[in-house]
């Protein structure tokens, strides 16, 4: 198991990005969270198998229809194993 920590920048708030990511993460069997950040970006922490997280990250670059992703900062790290599900945090 691996953990992926991302900051997603662009037009990603107010366009259903969190719901989009939450649905994809659950479909892929990942655990973690997505949250709005004060600067308009999103923070994503996802845990799962490395190859599944790579697929997940491709979805982050795409986003929902009205989103525009300008960039993603990503960090791969050892999982904390503290999550039981994938949640969206306000």
PyMOL commands that set and color helices and strands:
alter all, ss='L'
color gray80, all
select helices_A, chain A and resi 17-28+50-62
alter helices_A, ss='H'
color red, helices_A
select strands_A, chain A and resi 2-11+31-36+42-48+68-77+86-89
alter strands_A, ss='S'
color yellow, strands_A
deselect
rebuild
show_as cartoon
